[in-house]
Amino acid sequence: MTHVSSPPPQGRPPLHTVQVLGGGSAGSSAHVRSLAAGLVARGVRVTVCAPAELDGMYDFTAAGAEFVPVPRRSDPVSVVALRAACADADLVHAHGLHAALRSALALRGRRPAPVLGRTPLVVTWHTRAHAEGARARVQRLLERRVARSSAVLLGTSSDLVDRARDSGARDARLAPVALPAPRRAERLPDDEPDDDAPLKTRAELGAVDRPLLLAVGSLDRYRGYDTLLDAAHAWCALDPAPLVVIAGEGPERARLQRRIDAESLPVRLVGRRADVPELLAAADVALLPSRWESRSVLAHEALHAGVPLVATAVGGLPELVGDAAELVPYGDAPALAEAVTRLITDPDRQDRLRAAGLAQAATWPTEDDTVAQILSVYDELADPLRR
């Protein structure tokens, strides 16, 4: 049932929320775009503060939001820009650790209006940073500061909620977000669906007569690609040997490519791609070997598309996918290799996972459900200030 915010008293302006994004991961940016559209449709005034390039990518203004470009977290003037953007906000909602830290600093330096009092800060943790050593200790300090500054801290998975409570959050709640359906390549109204598109994609990648395994994500160490390359050795013995395609860019690209070349692995790095839905439609199996994930975009898209998924049993993945994916321990190359081999050699198992994936995806919250939950939090925090 759609939640409709109570109209403001006569003469009172609509609720004004400021949504703050930092670097803008794909998941958090898509969520803010969806949230902005849903809030505006319910009569809420929305301002999105984010790096300028994100409006071009996600078109927040087309969703009805005002857009204020704010430099990335490395730029100290971002706090000043945020403070100005939040001047008349009833509530600020920050997405991610660094966006939340800058928002807390901006609100702390703002002189509160005598009637409204302190502006509530809502924070959503969509994921967590992957840091080690001294950087990990700094990250924990920042998490504690943000947790204690928030009126409500929302975690997109249960382990993030636990982490927020351990960090000192006064009010931490589970808020699994719905990601919008992936955008496919646009067709003209009179164009017929191209039933051969998956075959053409496979031909482009060099996987017409062999299984196609797809991984998507930045080329960083925490993504588990070394484990994936270790597992690829076992697949070389299969006939035909599957092709592993990794879509993404990152600091590990050169090193991974050297490994692929030196070990003659059936793996292709294809860089950042705008056609991930089309790649998925062509794939036999999706792979997610990460050290940690919350509500993975790839897991969402794979299950929605009916593509069997093999993933690590980490973070929020088990509660996200349930029994609709093959789950293996992180860093266990033999387990990953065996799970994929078993899957690509068992068509019945593939069919069962496709059906289970579609059924599991149907249980996830819709975009409307997500907006309703967030709006109920806003009403809870902002109503006492607006009476």
N, C-alpha and C positions, 0 to 999 in steps of 0.2 A: 504494500500500500504506500502510495506516495506521501511523503511528509511535506506539508505546506507550512511555512513559517507564518506565525500569527502576524497580521498586518500591524504596522506601528500605529500608536494612537494618532488621532487626527492632528495634522500639523507636524508630526514627528517624522524626520526623514527615514528612509529605509536603513536597515542594518548595513553597515559598511565594514567589510572584511578586507584585509590586505594579505595576499598570499605571497610568501617569500620563497624563492628558489635560489640555490647556490650555483654549483656547476651545472646542475640540471641533468641527472641521469635520465635515461630513456623512460624508466618506469615512473619516477617522480614527476617528470615534466608532462608525460601523458596523463597522469592522475590529476595534476593541477589543471590541465586544459579541460578534462572531463568535469572536474569539480566546479570550475568557473562557469561552464555552460549550464550545469544543473542549478547552481545557486542563482545565477542571473535569471533563469527561467522561473524561479520562485520568488523573484522580487528583491533579491539581495544585491547591493552594490558591491562589486568586486574590483579590486586593484591587484594586479600581478606585478611584483617586483622581481626582476631576473636579468641576467646578462642580455644585452640587446639582441644577440643572434638567435635567442630562443623564441622570440616572437615570430621571427621569420620561419622557424621550423615548426612551431606548434600553433601559431595564429591565435593567440589568446584574445586579440581584439575582435576577431571574427566570432568568438564565443560570447561577446558582449562585455568583456572586461576592459577596464582601463589598464594600460600598460606603462610602467615606469622602468626605463632601463637603469639597472644598478650594476656597477662593476663586480667582477668576481671577487671571491673572498680575499685574494692577495692584495686588493686595492683598498687602502685604509679609508678612502673617501666614501666607500660603500655605506658605512655606518651613518655618515651625514646624510647621504641620499635617502637611506631608509627612514631616518628620523623625520625628514620632510614629508615622505610619502605616507607615514603613519600619523600625521598630525591630527587628522580628524577620524581616525579609525576607531570603531567600536571594539574590534578584536583583530589580533594579528595571528596568522597561522603560518608557521615556518616548516619547511620540508627539508629534513636533513640536518646533520649536526652543525655544520658551519653556517648555514642559513639561520639556524636557531640561535647560535651564539651571537651573530651580528644583530639579529632582531632583539635579543635580550639587551645588548648594549645600547641599541637605538632607543628602546623603550625606557631604559634606566635613565638615559640622559634627557628624556622628554619631560617637560613640566606637565603633570596631569591636570586636566580640566577640573575645576572645583566640583562640578556635578557628577561627572562620570567616574572620577577617581582613577585608579590604575588600570591601564588597558590590559585585558587578559591576553596571555600568550599561549596558544595551542601549538604543540610540536608533533609532527609525525616523523618517526624513524622508519624509513623505507628499507634501509640497509645499514650496514656498519662498515667503517673503514678497515682495511686490512693492513695493520701496522705491527711492527716488531720492535723489541728493545726499547730504547728511550722514546721513540715515537709512540709506541703503544701506551707508555705511562702518561705521556702528554694527552693522548686521546682519552684515556680514562678520566683525567682531570677535567677535560672539556665536557665530557659526557655528564659528569657530576654537576658541573656548573649549569649546564643546560637543563638537566633534569630538575634541579631545585628552582630554576627560574620559571618553569612552565606551570600554568594552571592545570592543564591536562596534557599528558604525554601519550600519544597513540603509537602503538607498535603494529606493524603489518603482519607480524608472526608472533607466536607465543614466546619464543626465546628472546625476541626484542623487548617484549613487555617485561619479562623477568629481568633483563639487563637494565631496563629503566628503573624498576623497583630497587634493584641492587645499587643503582646510582643515586638513590635518594628522591625519586619522583614522588610527589605527594599523591598524585592520582594518575596511575598508568592503566591503560585500557587496550584491549585487542581491537584493532580496526583493520581487518583485511580489505584491501582496496581492489576494486574492479578496474582492470585495464581495458581501454577501448579496444574493439575488434581491430586487428591489424588492417592497415590500408593496403589494398592491392593496386596494381597498376590500373590507371583509369582507362576506360574504354568509351568510345563515342556511343551515344544512345542506340544507333543502328548497328553497332558492331555485334557480331555473334560471338558467344563464348569460344575461346580457343581450346578445344579439348586436347590439342597436341602440345600445349604450352609446357606441361611437365617434361615431356619427351625432349622438347627443344632445349629446356634448361639442362637436362641431363647430358644432352649432346654437347652443349657449350662447356660443361664441366669435365667431360670425358668419362661419363659413367653410364653409357647407353646399355652395355651388356654386363654390368656388374652392380652390386649393391652400392647405394649412396648413403653415407653416414654424414650427418651435418651437425656441427657445433657452431654456436654464435656467441660472441662476446669479446671484450677487449683482451688484447694479448698481454696479460699480466700474470705474474707467478701464481696468484691465488686461484686462477681459473683452472688449474690442474692439467694444463696441456702437456706437461712432461709425462704425466701418467698416461695420457691419451696416446702419446707417441710410443711409450713403452708397450702399451696394449696393441698398437698397430703392428708390432713385430709378429704377434700371434696370427693376425689376420692375413699376413702375407702367404701363409701356408694354405689358405682356402682357395678353391677354384670355382668361380673367379674370385680374386682378392677384392674386397670392397675398397672403394675410394673414400677417404675421409676428407671432407671439405670444412675448413674453419674460416668463418666470416668475421672479420674484425681487425682492428689495428691496435697497436700499443707498443710499449718499450721492449717487449720480448720478441718482436717479429724477426729481427736479424738472427738472434741466437736460435730460435726455433727453426728458421729456414736452414741454417747451417746443419742442425741435427738431421733434418729431413733429407738433405742432400747427402750428408756423410753416411747415413744409414740406409739410403735408398728406400725410404718409406713411402707407401701409397697415400700421401697426405698432400693437400693443396691449401695454401694460404691465399685466399682470394680478396683480402682486404675488406674495408668497410663497404657494405652493400645496402642499397635502398630497396632491394627486392627480396627481403627475407621471407615474406609470405610465399613468394613464388619458389624460392629455394626449398622451403618446407614442403610445399605441395609436390615437389619432385623427389624428396628424400624418402628413403625406406625407414630410417631410424634417426631420431634426434639424440644428441649426446650432451650431457651437462656434467662434466667431471669436477666441478668447482670445490674449493675447500669450504666455502660457506655461501649460502644463498638465502634470501628471504622468500618473497613471492616472485620468482624468476619470470621475466618476460618471455624467455624461450619456452619455459614449461607451460605458461599460459597458452602461447600460440600453438605449441605442438599438440596439446590435448584438444584444444578447440578445432584444430585442423585434422584430428584423427591420425596423427603421426605417432607411432610407438616411441616412447621415451626411455632412455637409460640414464639415470642420474645418481648422484651421490646422496646418501642418507644424512644430510647435514641441514642445519638451520631450520628454516620453515618449509623445506621441500617435502618431508614426509606428511605433514598435515595438509599441504597443498594438493599433493597428487594421490594420497591414500594408496590403494592397491592398483592404481591405474598406470603404474610405471615400474620398470625394473630398477630397484635401488641397490646400490653397492657401497661399500665403505670408501671414504675418501682416501686417495693415494694407493689403492689396491689395484695395480695394473692387471694381475691375473684374474681377479674377480670381474673387472670391467671387460676384459677380453672374452671371458667365458659367457657373461651375460649377453653381450652383443652377438657372439657366435651362435649361442642357443636361439636367439631371437631371429636372426636372418636365415637360419636353416629350418625354422619351424613356422610355416605360413599360418597355421591355426593359432599359434601363440600371438602372432602379429595381429590377426583379426580380433582376438579376444582383447588385446591391449587397446586397439583402436576403439572398440565399442566401450570398454571401461573408461577410456580417456574422455570420450564424448559425454558419458554419463557423469563422470566426476566434474567435468567443466560445467555441467548444468546445475551443480550444487553450489557453485561459487556465487558470491554476491554480484548483483548487476550494478551497472553504473548508478541507477536510480537508488538502489539499496545503499550504496556508498554515500551518495549525496544526503540521503535521509539521515544516516547515522551521524555524519559530520554536522549537519544542520541542527540535530538535536543537542549536540555538544555546544554549538554556538548559542542556541537559545538558552540553554542552562546557564552559561557564563554571562551572556550579554543582557538577558532580560532584567535581572535585578538592577543593572546600571541604567536601563532605559525607562524604568517605570516612573 
